[in-house]
Amino acid sequence: MMKIIRFFFVAMTFTGLLCLLTACGPTVNQIKPVETVTINPSFQAQTSPVPTVPPYRCGSWASNNAPGTYSTISIYAKLVGKDAQGVAGATAQAVAHFQNSDLTLDTQPKSDKGGFVVFTLSLQGRQPSRVPATVDVSFTVNKTKVTCSSAFFTPQ
């Protein structure tokens, strides 16, 4: 009888150890299904509108981006139409923006056949050294005001 109890005890111990070893084995991960991407054919028919070219465009720049604080510089500007050709006869205005004040430039030149105008700006120490300043230029053509990109400079 003792042999049967011992056999039963040993068999149960081995069965328990076998269950423990099985529980500590590697885990099995299920493969997740890959999502399928579908593209609606009407998507290609949805196009963004093409931006229109404005009737006039312009830009301005300084003759010297690092002038002395008492220098005199030129501010250039150019006005073009849709065809990228210069627009003649447009009146230009310019305002210089310094750290502590603004200065409207007195002259109001008309653009030449290439669309160019030139302003003369005497700095007269109005802007501290190493502090950037800007000049806004705009044109009036056919009763339309066209604002240019700003010209800039930093006195040295």
C-alpha positions as CSV (number, residue, x, y, z in Angstrom):
1,M,0.0,0.0,0.0
2,M,2.9,2.3,0.8
3,K,4.3,1.7,-2.7
4,I,1.0,2.8,-4.3
5,I,0.8,6.0,-2.2
6,R,4.4,6.8,-3.0
7,F,3.8,6.1,-6.7
8,F,0.7,8.3,-6.6
9,F,2.6,11.1,-4.8
10,V,5.5,10.9,-7.3
11,A,3.1,10.9,-10.2
12,M,1.2,13.9,-8.9
13,T,4.5,15.8,-8.2
14,F,5.8,15.2,-11.7
15,T,2.4,16.1,-13.2
16,G,2.5,19.4,-11.2
17,L,6.1,20.2,-12.3
18,L,5.1,19.4,-15.9
19,C,2.2,21.9,-15.7
20,L,4.5,24.5,-14.2
21,L,7.1,24.1,-16.9
22,T,4.4,24.3,-19.6
23,A,3.1,27.5,-18.0
24,C,6.6,29.1,-18.1
25,G,7.1,28.3,-21.8
26,P,7.1,30.9,-24.6
27,T,3.9,32.8,-25.2
28,V,2.3,32.5,-28.6
29,N,1.3,35.8,-30.2
30,Q,-1.4,35.9,-32.7
31,I,-0.7,37.7,-35.9
32,K,-2.8,40.8,-36.3
33,P,-4.5,41.1,-39.6
34,V,-3.1,43.8,-41.9
35,E,-5.6,46.6,-42.6
36,T,-6.5,46.9,-46.3
37,V,-6.4,50.5,-47.7
38,T,-9.0,51.3,-50.3
39,I,-8.9,54.5,-52.4
40,N,-12.2,55.8,-53.6
41,P,-11.9,56.4,-57.4
42,S,-13.7,59.8,-57.0
43,F,-10.7,61.0,-54.9
44,Q,-8.8,61.7,-58.1
45,A,-11.6,63.9,-59.4
46,Q,-11.2,66.2,-56.3
47,T,-8.5,68.6,-57.4
48,S,-7.6,71.9,-55.7
49,P,-8.1,75.0,-57.6
50,V,-5.0,76.4,-59.3
51,P,-4.2,79.8,-57.8
52,T,-4.6,82.8,-60.1
53,V,-1.7,85.1,-60.9
54,P,-2.4,88.5,-59.4
55,P,-2.6,91.4,-62.0
56,Y,0.5,93.1,-60.5
57,R,3.5,92.0,-58.4
58,C,6.4,94.0,-57.0
59,G,9.5,93.7,-54.9
60,S,11.9,96.2,-53.3
61,W,15.5,96.0,-52.1
62,A,18.2,98.2,-50.6
63,S,21.4,99.1,-52.5
64,N,23.4,98.2,-49.4
65,N,22.2,95.8,-46.7
66,A,24.9,96.9,-44.3
67,P,25.4,100.7,-44.6
68,G,27.1,103.0,-42.1
69,T,24.7,104.7,-39.7
70,Y,25.2,108.0,-41.5
71,S,25.2,106.6,-45.1
72,T,22.9,107.4,-47.9
73,I,21.4,104.4,-49.7
74,S,19.1,103.8,-52.6
75,I,15.9,101.8,-52.3
76,Y,15.0,100.1,-55.6
77,A,11.5,98.7,-56.5
78,K,10.1,97.0,-59.5
79,L,6.5,96.5,-60.6
80,V,5.5,93.8,-63.1
81,G,2.2,92.8,-64.6
82,K,0.8,89.3,-65.2
83,D,3.1,88.8,-68.2
84,A,6.1,89.5,-65.9
85,Q,6.9,92.6,-67.9
86,G,7.6,95.9,-66.2
87,V,4.7,98.3,-65.8
88,A,5.5,102.0,-66.7
89,G,3.9,105.1,-65.3
90,A,2.8,103.8,-61.8
91,T,3.3,106.1,-58.9
92,A,5.4,104.7,-56.1
93,Q,5.4,105.6,-52.3
94,A,7.9,104.5,-49.7
95,V,8.0,104.6,-45.9
96,A,11.2,103.8,-43.9
97,H,10.7,102.1,-40.5
98,F,13.4,102.9,-38.0
99,Q,13.5,101.7,-34.4
100,N,11.9,104.9,-32.9
101,S,10.1,106.5,-35.9
102,D,8.9,106.2,-39.4
103,L,9.9,108.4,-42.3
104,T,7.8,108.9,-45.4
105,L,10.1,109.5,-48.4
106,D,9.2,112.8,-50.1
107,T,9.6,111.7,-53.7
108,Q,6.8,109.8,-55.4
109,P,8.5,108.7,-58.6
110,K,6.7,107.0,-61.5
111,S,8.0,103.7,-62.8
112,D,10.0,103.6,-66.0
113,K,9.3,101.3,-68.9
114,G,11.0,98.4,-67.1
115,G,8.8,99.0,-64.0
116,F,11.7,100.4,-61.9
117,V,11.8,103.3,-59.4
118,V,14.6,104.5,-57.1
119,F,14.3,106.3,-53.8
120,T,17.2,108.0,-52.0
121,L,17.4,107.5,-48.2
122,S,19.8,109.4,-46.0
123,L,20.1,107.5,-42.8
124,Q,21.4,110.4,-40.7
125,G,22.0,108.2,-37.7
126,R,18.3,107.4,-37.3
127,Q,18.9,103.7,-36.8
128,P,21.3,102.3,-34.2
129,S,24.1,100.1,-35.4
130,R,23.3,96.4,-35.8
131,V,19.5,97.0,-35.5
132,P,17.6,96.1,-38.7
133,A,15.3,98.6,-40.5
134,T,12.8,98.1,-43.2
135,V,11.3,100.2,-46.0
136,D,7.8,99.5,-47.3
137,V,7.2,100.4,-51.0
138,S,3.9,100.4,-52.8
139,F,2.7,101.4,-56.3
140,T,-0.6,102.8,-57.4
141,V,-1.6,101.6,-60.8
142,N,-5.0,102.0,-62.4
143,K,-6.4,103.0,-58.9
144,T,-5.1,99.8,-57.4
145,K,-2.5,99.8,-54.6
146,V,0.1,97.1,-54.9
147,T,2.3,96.5,-51.8
148,C,5.8,95.2,-52.4
149,S,7.9,92.9,-50.3
150,S,9.9,95.1,-47.8
151,A,13.4,96.3,-48.4
152,F,15.7,95.9,-45.4
153,F,19.1,96.9,-44.2
154,T,21.1,96.9,-41.0
155,P,23.4,99.8,-40.2
156,Q,26.9,98.8,-39.1
